[in-house]
Amino acid sequence: MARYTDAVCKLCRREGTKLFLKGDRCYSPKCAIEKRNAPPGMHGANPRARRKVSDYGRQLREKQKVRRVYGVYERQFRRYFRQALRTKGLTGATLLQLLERRLDNVVFRLGFAESRAQARQLVTHGHFLVNGQKVDVASYAVRAGDVISVSGNSRDLAYFKDLAASKGGQTPPRWLSTDLAALSGRVTALPERGDIADLPINEQLIVEFYSR
């Protein structure tokens, strides 16, 4: 399956909620959900065309929503679920923890990128170091104590210079600490389920979907 290249705002409209795929635009009145909260397509805005959603449909939509938020393929998502299933604890919460530990997500959470898609591009282009070592794999799983920083050569780029000079940026979750001036951040602990409160996710529906 090829990576989705159409307008990402359609994905938010399809799921009926903000997936925060376009950075600052998602917080502005220009957001597609704010302007037209209806599924894409010629029949999306027609209430008569909407059918009652089955249990399977709700499970599928929840799985698709989470997969689109983190920008992973179906095969990758299934692999994360199998790993969560083998891990002691609640499967749904463990699944979200594994997704949160992805390096591209951590770069986004630290405020080094406006969206996870931009963070994924920055990582794959080799702009970040983990514990002083270059890592260009977006799915790299960070661990507690890891230090993520911008590489030496990349610090001279205008994008990172402006980032270091800025005083704003999003506040990272409590399991991360960031220093924009130093262009570095640290994983102070592994994420817990309560740390993922910015998205309305019902992970139990995903567990039920794969448990059919």
Contacts in CASP RR format, 6 or more apart in sequence:
PFRMAT RR
TARGET T0000
AUTHOR 0000-0000-0000
METHOD contacts of the structure
MODEL  1
MARYTDAVCKLCRREGTKLFLKGDRCYSPKCAIEKRNAPPGMHGANPRAR
RKVSDYGRQLREKQKVRRVYGVYERQFRRYFRQALRTKGLTGATLLQLLE
RRLDNVVFRLGFAESRAQARQLVTHGHFLVNGQKVDVASYAVRAGDVISV
SGNSRDLAYFKDLAASKGGQTPPRWLSTDLAALSGRVTALPERGDIADLP
INEQLIVEFYSR
1 73 0 8 1.000
1 74 0 8 1.000
1 75 0 8 1.000
3 73 0 8 1.000
4 11 0 8 1.000
4 68 0 8 1.000
8 19 0 8 1.000
8 21 0 8 1.000
8 22 0 8 1.000
8 117 0 8 1.000
9 21 0 8 1.000
9 22 0 8 1.000
9 31 0 8 1.000
9 32 0 8 1.000
10 32 0 8 1.000
10 40 0 8 1.000
11 19 0 8 1.000
11 21 0 8 1.000
11 68 0 8 1.000
12 18 0 8 1.000
12 19 0 8 1.000
12 21 0 8 1.000
12 26 0 8 1.000
12 31 0 8 1.000
12 32 0 8 1.000
12 33 0 8 1.000
13 32 0 8 1.000
13 33 0 8 1.000
13 36 0 8 1.000
13 37 0 8 1.000
13 38 0 8 1.000
13 39 0 8 1.000
13 40 0 8 1.000
14 39 0 8 1.000
14 40 0 8 1.000
15 61 0 8 1.000
15 64 0 8 1.000
15 65 0 8 1.000
15 68 0 8 1.000
16 33 0 8 1.000
16 37 0 8 1.000
16 39 0 8 1.000
17 33 0 8 1.000
17 65 0 8 1.000
17 200 0 8 1.000
18 26 0 8 1.000
18 31 0 8 1.000
18 33 0 8 1.000
19 26 0 8 1.000
19 65 0 8 1.000
19 68 0 8 1.000
19 69 0 8 1.000
19 199 0 8 1.000
20 26 0 8 1.000
20 69 0 8 1.000
20 115 0 8 1.000
20 198 0 8 1.000
20 199 0 8 1.000
21 68 0 8 1.000
21 69 0 8 1.000
21 115 0 8 1.000
21 116 0 8 1.000
21 117 0 8 1.000
22 31 0 8 1.000
22 114 0 8 1.000
22 115 0 8 1.000
23 114 0 8 1.000
23 115 0 8 1.000
23 118 0 8 1.000
24 114 0 8 1.000
25 31 0 8 1.000
28 34 0 8 1.000
29 35 0 8 1.000
36 45 0 8 1.000
38 44 0 8 1.000
38 45 0 8 1.000
43 49 0 8 1.000
44 50 0 8 1.000
53 61 0 8 1.000
55 208 0 8 1.000
56 209 0 8 1.000
56 212 0 8 1.000
58 205 0 8 1.000
59 205 0 8 1.000
59 206 0 8 1.000
59 208 0 8 1.000
59 209 0 8 1.000
60 209 0 8 1.000
62 201 0 8 1.000
62 202 0 8 1.000
62 203 0 8 1.000
62 205 0 8 1.000
62 206 0 8 1.000
62 209 0 8 1.000
63 77 0 8 1.000
63 205 0 8 1.000
63 206 0 8 1.000
63 209 0 8 1.000
63 210 0 8 1.000
65 201 0 8 1.000
66 77 0 8 1.000
66 96 0 8 1.000
66 99 0 8 1.000
66 201 0 8 1.000
66 203 0 8 1.000
66 206 0 8 1.000
67 74 0 8 1.000
67 77 0 8 1.000
69 116 0 8 1.000
69 199 0 8 1.000
70 99 0 8 1.000
70 102 0 8 1.000
70 105 0 8 1.000
70 116 0 8 1.000
71 116 0 8 1.000
71 117 0 8 1.000
71 120 0 8 1.000
72 80 0 8 1.000
72 99 0 8 1.000
72 139 0 8 1.000
76 139 0 8 1.000
78 210 0 8 1.000
80 95 0 8 1.000
80 98 0 8 1.000
80 99 0 8 1.000
81 91 0 8 1.000
81 95 0 8 1.000
81 206 0 8 1.000
81 210 0 8 1.000
83 94 0 8 1.000
83 98 0 8 1.000
84 91 0 8 1.000
84 92 0 8 1.000
84 94 0 8 1.000
84 95 0 8 1.000
84 98 0 8 1.000
85 91 0 8 1.000
87 94 0 8 1.000
90 193 0 8 1.000
91 207 0 8 1.000
92 203 0 8 1.000
92 204 0 8 1.000
92 206 0 8 1.000
92 207 0 8 1.000
93 192 0 8 1.000
93 193 0 8 1.000
93 203 0 8 1.000
95 203 0 8 1.000
95 206 0 8 1.000
95 207 0 8 1.000
96 191 0 8 1.000
96 193 0 8 1.000
96 196 0 8 1.000
96 201 0 8 1.000
96 203 0 8 1.000
97 190 0 8 1.000
97 191 0 8 1.000
97 192 0 8 1.000
97 193 0 8 1.000
98 141 0 8 1.000
99 105 0 8 1.000
100 106 0 8 1.000
100 109 0 8 1.000
100 191 0 8 1.000
100 195 0 8 1.000
100 196 0 8 1.000
101 141 0 8 1.000
101 142 0 8 1.000
101 143 0 8 1.000
101 190 0 8 1.000
101 191 0 8 1.000
102 138 0 8 1.000
102 139 0 8 1.000
102 140 0 8 1.000
102 141 0 8 1.000
102 142 0 8 1.000
103 123 0 8 1.000
103 128 0 8 1.000
103 130 0 8 1.000
103 135 0 8 1.000
103 137 0 8 1.000
103 138 0 8 1.000
103 139 0 8 1.000
103 140 0 8 1.000
103 141 0 8 1.000
103 142 0 8 1.000
103 148 0 8 1.000
104 116 0 8 1.000
104 119 0 8 1.000
104 120 0 8 1.000
104 123 0 8 1.000
104 138 0 8 1.000
104 139 0 8 1.000
105 116 0 8 1.000
105 119 0 8 1.000
106 142 0 8 1.000
106 148 0 8 1.000
106 176 0 8 1.000
106 187 0 8 1.000
107 113 0 8 1.000
107 119 0 8 1.000
107 122 0 8 1.000
107 123 0 8 1.000
107 128 0 8 1.000
107 148 0 8 1.000
108 115 0 8 1.000
108 116 0 8 1.000
108 118 0 8 1.000
108 119 0 8 1.000
109 170 0 8 1.000
109 172 0 8 1.000
109 173 0 8 1.000
109 176 0 8 1.000
110 148 0 8 1.000
110 172 0 8 1.000
110 176 0 8 1.000
110 178 0 8 1.000
110 185 0 8 1.000
111 169 0 8 1.000
111 170 0 8 1.000
111 172 0 8 1.000
111 178 0 8 1.000
111 180 0 8 1.000
112 119 0 8 1.000
112 122 0 8 1.000
112 128 0 8 1.000
112 150 0 8 1.000
112 163 0 8 1.000
112 183 0 8 1.000
113 119 0 8 1.000
113 122 0 8 1.000
119 138 0 8 1.000
120 138 0 8 1.000
122 128 0 8 1.000
123 135 0 8 1.000
123 136 0 8 1.000
123 137 0 8 1.000
123 138 0 8 1.000
123 140 0 8 1.000
124 136 0 8 1.000
124 137 0 8 1.000
124 138 0 8 1.000
125 136 0 8 1.000
126 134 0 8 1.000
126 135 0 8 1.000
126 136 0 8 1.000
126 151 0 8 1.000
126 154 0 8 1.000
127 150 0 8 1.000
127 151 0 8 1.000
127 154 0 8 1.000
127 157 0 8 1.000
127 160 0 8 1.000
128 134 0 8 1.000
128 135 0 8 1.000
128 148 0 8 1.000
128 149 0 8 1.000
128 150 0 8 1.000
128 151 0 8 1.000
128 154 0 8 1.000
129 135 0 8 1.000
129 148 0 8 1.000
129 149 0 8 1.000
129 150 0 8 1.000
129 151 0 8 1.000
130 140 0 8 1.000
130 142 0 8 1.000
130 146 0 8 1.000
130 147 0 8 1.000
130 148 0 8 1.000
131 146 0 8 1.000
131 147 0 8 1.000
132 147 0 8 1.000
132 149 0 8 1.000
134 151 0 8 1.000
142 148 0 8 1.000
142 187 0 8 1.000
143 187 0 8 1.000
143 190 0 8 1.000
144 187 0 8 1.000
144 188 0 8 1.000
144 189 0 8 1.000
144 190 0 8 1.000
145 186 0 8 1.000
145 187 0 8 1.000
145 188 0 8 1.000
146 186 0 8 1.000
146 187 0 8 1.000
147 184 0 8 1.000
147 185 0 8 1.000
147 186 0 8 1.000
147 187 0 8 1.000
148 184 0 8 1.000
148 185 0 8 1.000
148 186 0 8 1.000
148 187 0 8 1.000
149 182 0 8 1.000
149 183 0 8 1.000
149 184 0 8 1.000
149 185 0 8 1.000
150 160 0 8 1.000
150 183 0 8 1.000
150 184 0 8 1.000
154 160 0 8 1.000
155 161 0 8 1.000
155 164 0 8 1.000
155 183 0 8 1.000
160 183 0 8 1.000
163 180 0 8 1.000
163 183 0 8 1.000
164 180 0 8 1.000
164 181 0 8 1.000
164 182 0 8 1.000
164 183 0 8 1.000
166 180 0 8 1.000
167 180 0 8 1.000
168 180 0 8 1.000
169 180 0 8 1.000
172 178 0 8 1.000
173 191 0 8 1.000
173 195 0 8 1.000
173 196 0 8 1.000
174 188 0 8 1.000
174 189 0 8 1.000
174 195 0 8 1.000
175 187 0 8 1.000
175 188 0 8 1.000
175 189 0 8 1.000
175 190 0 8 1.000
175 191 0 8 1.000
175 192 0 8 1.000
175 195 0 8 1.000
176 185 0 8 1.000
176 186 0 8 1.000
176 187 0 8 1.000
176 188 0 8 1.000
177 185 0 8 1.000
177 186 0 8 1.000
177 188 0 8 1.000
178 184 0 8 1.000
178 185 0 8 1.000
178 186 0 8 1.000
179 185 0 8 1.000
END
